[in-house]
């Protein structure tokens, strides 16, 4: 985020806390678990999703927000494979009481040849989140929850800053996450179906924007669809896509470039360090973006001017 004075920074929020916050503000019974989409079809008037448990749901619009391996994505654009980038990240949480002297007012990153290590606070400073990025020839499955070996992680960063060792000494459980993304899509929308978040634009984590861009998508889509009715909903989905596709494409490619930068995949480290300093201006532009006025303008440009109850 950026304030009026131009100051900008990130704040770490535990994903589970954010999900609970969103769920608490939804009407009772609106979330239905145990449904895995296996098919989609549509007419000019309605979209229809089929689920593995036999259920069928119909709606004016269908939003595919089902991740990098989206079942709905191939109904918008021909199937393709995610791209593996030769890196895995080890990640996990350490309770604050195990690191009582750790500074909780900053994010810290160490960048070295082909690797980097990131530490930042979450849950109001109750926990320290660590992420260690290391190269690999093993093309493992994309997963947030594949188990990792803490001893292997410690060996990867042996001899680095003692503060990294201080964190890793407290790690008795870690997870491995293989880094995949996809090429930016030329289209997200087909009729009454559109995509959101990783289903539309999975990206590497090096800008910390995967969840953030999905949130921006949701705000943009909600802002536009409150100005659409059943008949104009497909036009609203196209307006949403036009607004979001270029921005998230830039963030996707920017995350790739920044990953190479922080892993020192350049011969001139002085140039790398200068690029890291210059990157602050890019982050300022990234964090200061307010999607709501842009979405309102996109709706107006599409001829959607009447605000309907959400």
GIJOUR-V419578 format. One record per residue. N is the residue number from 1. RES is the residue in one letter. OMEGA is omega in degrees with one decimal (none if undefined). Layout:
n:N res:RES omega:OMEGA
n:N res:RES omega:OMEGA
This chain:
n:1 res:X omega:177.3
n:2 res:X omega:177.5
n:3 res:X omega:-174.2
n:4 res:X omega:-179.3
n:5 res:X omega:179.5
n:6 res:X omega:175.1
n:7 res:X omega:179.4
n:8 res:X omega:-179.0
n:9 res:X omega:173.0
n:10 res:X omega:171.9
n:11 res:X omega:-178.3
n:12 res:X omega:177.6
n:13 res:X omega:176.6
n:14 res:X omega:-176.4
n:15 res:X omega:-180.0
n:16 res:X omega:178.5
n:17 res:X omega:-178.5
n:18 res:X omega:178.5
n:19 res:X omega:178.5
n:20 res:X omega:178.1
n:21 res:X omega:179.6
n:22 res:X omega:-177.2
n:23 res:X omega:-178.5
n:24 res:X omega:-177.7
n:25 res:X omega:177.3
n:26 res:X omega:176.7
n:27 res:X omega:179.9
n:28 res:X omega:175.3
n:29 res:X omega:-175.6
n:30 res:X omega:177.6
n:31 res:X omega:178.6
n:32 res:X omega:179.4
n:33 res:X omega:177.6
n:34 res:X omega:179.3
n:35 res:X omega:176.9
n:36 res:X omega:-178.2
n:37 res:X omega:178.2
n:38 res:X omega:-179.3
n:39 res:X omega:179.9
n:40 res:X omega:171.4
n:41 res:X omega:-179.1
n:42 res:X omega:169.5
n:43 res:X omega:177.2
n:44 res:X omega:-173.8
n:45 res:X omega:-170.9
n:46 res:X omega:170.4
n:47 res:X omega:-174.8
n:48 res:X omega:179.4
n:49 res:X omega:176.3
n:50 res:X omega:-177.4
n:51 res:X omega:-176.5
n:52 res:X omega:-179.7
n:53 res:X omega:177.7
n:54 res:X omega:-179.4
n:55 res:X omega:176.0
n:56 res:X omega:178.3
n:57 res:X omega:177.7
n:58 res:X omega:-178.8
n:59 res:X omega:175.6
n:60 res:X omega:176.4
n:61 res:X omega:176.1
n:62 res:X omega:-179.2
n:63 res:X omega:176.7
n:64 res:X omega:178.4
n:65 res:X omega:-169.8
n:66 res:X omega:164.8
n:67 res:X omega:-174.0
n:68 res:X omega:178.4
n:69 res:X omega:-175.0
n:70 res:X omega:173.6
n:71 res:X omega:-176.4
n:72 res:X omega:-178.1
n:73 res:X omega:-179.3
n:74 res:X omega:176.5
n:75 res:X omega:176.5
n:76 res:X omega:-175.1
n:77 res:X omega:-176.9
n:78 res:X omega:-177.7
n:79 res:X omega:175.8
n:80 res:X omega:-179.6
n:81 res:X omega:172.1
n:82 res:X omega:-178.7
n:83 res:X omega:177.2
n:84 res:X omega:-173.9
n:85 res:X omega:172.7
n:86 res:X omega:-178.0
n:87 res:X omega:168.5
n:88 res:X omega:174.9
n:89 res:X omega:170.1
n:90 res:X omega:-176.3
n:91 res:X omega:178.4
n:92 res:X omega:-177.0
n:93 res:X omega:175.0
n:94 res:X omega:177.8
n:95 res:X omega:-176.9
n:96 res:X omega:-176.6
n:97 res:X omega:176.7
n:98 res:X omega:177.8
n:99 res:X omega:-169.9
n:100 res:X omega:-177.4
n:101 res:X omega:-177.8
n:102 res:X omega:178.7
n:103 res:X omega:-174.7
n:104 res:X omega:-178.4
n:105 res:X omega:-176.6
n:106 res:X omega:168.2
n:107 res:X omega:180.0
n:108 res:X omega:-179.7
n:109 res:X omega:174.6
n:110 res:X omega:-176.9
n:111 res:X omega:178.6
n:112 res:X omega:-177.4
n:113 res:X omega:175.3
n:114 res:X omega:-178.3
n:115 res:X omega:165.0
n:116 res:X omega:-174.2
n:117 res:X omega:-173.7
n:118 res:X omega:177.2
n:119 res:X omega:176.3
n:120 res:X omega:-178.3
n:121 res:X omega:172.7
n:122 res:X omega:178.7
n:123 res:X omega:176.9
n:124 res:X omega:177.7
n:125 res:X omega:178.7
n:126 res:X omega:-177.2
n:127 res:X omega:172.1
n:128 res:X omega:177.4
n:129 res:X omega:177.4
n:130 res:X omega:174.3
n:131 res:X omega:176.4
n:132 res:X omega:-177.4
n:133 res:X omega:-178.1
n:134 res:X omega:179.4
n:135 res:X omega:177.7
n:136 res:X omega:172.2
n:137 res:X omega:-176.8
n:138 res:X omega:-179.5
n:139 res:X omega:-176.5
n:140 res:X omega:-180.0
n:141 res:X omega:176.2
n:142 res:X omega:-177.2
n:143 res:X omega:174.5
n:144 res:X omega:-165.9
n:145 res:X omega:176.1
n:146 res:X omega:-177.1
n:147 res:X omega:175.3
n:148 res:X omega:-178.6
n:149 res:X omega:-179.8
n:150 res:X omega:-180.0
n:151 res:X omega:176.1
n:152 res:X omega:177.8
n:153 res:X omega:179.8
n:154 res:X omega:179.0
n:155 res:X omega:-178.7
n:156 res:X omega:-176.1
n:157 res:X omega:176.4
n:158 res:X omega:179.6
n:159 res:X omega:175.7
n:160 res:X omega:-179.3
n:161 res:X omega:179.6
n:162 res:X omega:178.9
n:163 res:X omega:174.9
n:164 res:X omega:176.8
n:165 res:X omega:178.4
n:166 res:X omega:177.2
n:167 res:X omega:-173.0
n:168 res:X omega:175.6
n:169 res:X omega:-177.3
n:170 res:X omega:-174.2
n:171 res:X omega:173.7
n:172 res:X omega:178.5
n:173 res:X omega:-180.0
n:174 res:X omega:179.9
n:175 res:X omega:177.1
n:176 res:X omega:-178.4
n:177 res:X omega:176.3
n:178 res:X omega:-173.3
n:179 res:X omega:177.8
n:180 res:X omega:163.7
n:181 res:X omega:175.3
n:182 res:X omega:172.2
n:183 res:X omega:177.2
n:184 res:X omega:-178.8
n:185 res:X omega:174.4
n:186 res:X omega:176.7
n:187 res:X omega:177.8
n:188 res:X omega:-163.5
n:189 res:X omega:172.1
n:190 res:X omega:179.4
n:191 res:X omega:-178.1
n:192 res:X omega:178.6
n:193 res:X omega:171.1
n:194 res:X omega:-176.1
n:195 res:X omega:-177.5
n:196 res:X omega:175.3
n:197 res:X omega:-175.8
n:198 res:X omega:175.7
n:199 res:X omega:-179.1
n:200 res:X omega:-170.7
n:201 res:X omega:175.9
n:202 res:X omega:-175.8
n:203 res:X omega:175.4
n:204 res:X omega:-172.0
n:205 res:X omega:-167.7
n:206 res:X omega:171.2
n:207 res:X omega:-178.9
n:208 res:X omega:-170.5
n:209 res:X omega:-178.1
n:210 res:X omega:178.8
n:211 res:X omega:-177.2
n:212 res:X omega:-179.9
n:213 res:X omega:174.0
n:214 res:X omega:177.1
n:215 res:X omega:175.8
n:216 res:X omega:176.4
n:217 res:X omega:-176.1
n:218 res:X omega:178.7
n:219 res:X omega:179.3
n:220 res:X omega:-177.7
n:221 res:X omega:179.1
n:222 res:X omega:-179.8
n:223 res:X omega:-178.2
n:224 res:X omega:-175.0
n:225 res:X omega:173.5
n:226 res:X omega:178.4
n:227 res:X omega:-178.5
n:228 res:X omega:171.4
n:229 res:X omega:-176.6
n:230 res:X omega:-177.1
n:231 res:X omega:-174.9
n:232 res:X omega:-177.9
n:233 res:X omega:178.4
n:234 res:X omega:175.8
n:235 res:X omega:176.9
n:236 res:X omega:178.3
n:237 res:X omega:177.5
n:238 res:X omega:177.3
n:239 res:X omega:176.3
n:240 res:X omega:-179.7
n:241 res:X omega:-179.5
n:242 res:X omega:-179.8
n:243 res:X omega:-167.7
n:244 res:X omega:-167.1
n:245 res:X omega:-178.3
n:246 res:X omega:-178.4
n:247 res:X omega:-176.2
n:248 res:X omega:174.2
n:249 res:X omega:177.0
n:250 res:X omega:180.0
n:251 res:X omega:176.7
n:252 res:X omega:-178.2
n:253 res:X omega:176.8
n:254 res:X omega:178.1
n:255 res:X omega:176.2
n:256 res:X omega:-177.3
n:257 res:X omega:-177.8
n:258 res:X omega:176.5
n:259 res:X omega:176.2
n:260 res:X omega:-178.0
n:261 res:X omega:-175.2
n:262 res:X omega:176.0
n:263 res:X omega:174.0
n:264 res:X omega:179.3
n:265 res:X omega:176.9
n:266 res:X omega:-178.2
n:267 res:X omega:-174.8
n:268 res:X omega:-177.2
n:269 res:X omega:176.4
n:270 res:X omega:176.2
n:271 res:X omega:177.4
n:272 res:X omega:-178.5
n:273 res:X omega:177.2
n:274 res:X omega:178.4
n:275 res:X omega:178.2
n:276 res:X omega:177.2
n:277 res:X omega:-179.1
n:278 res:X omega:-177.5
n:279 res:X omega:178.5
n:280 res:X omega:179.9
n:281 res:X omega:176.0
n:282 res:X omega:-179.7
n:283 res:X omega:179.1
n:284 res:X omega:178.2
n:285 res:X omega:179.7
n:286 res:X omega:-173.7
n:287 res:X omega:-174.4
n:288 res:X omega:-177.0
n:289 res:X omega:176.6
n:290 res:X omega:-171.2
n:291 res:X omega:-172.4
n:292 res:X omega:179.4
n:293 res:X omega:177.2
n:294 res:X omega:178.7
n:295 res:X omega:176.9
n:296 res:X omega:178.3
n:297 res:X omega:178.9
n:298 res:X omega:177.9
n:299 res:X omega:179.3
n:300 res:X omega:178.9
n:301 res:X omega:178.8
n:302 res:X omega:-179.7
n:303 res:X omega:179.3
n:304 res:X omega:-173.0
n:305 res:X omega:-178.3
n:306 res:X omega:179.6
n:307 res:X omega:178.8
n:308 res:X omega:177.9
n:309 res:X omega:-179.9
n:310 res:X omega:none
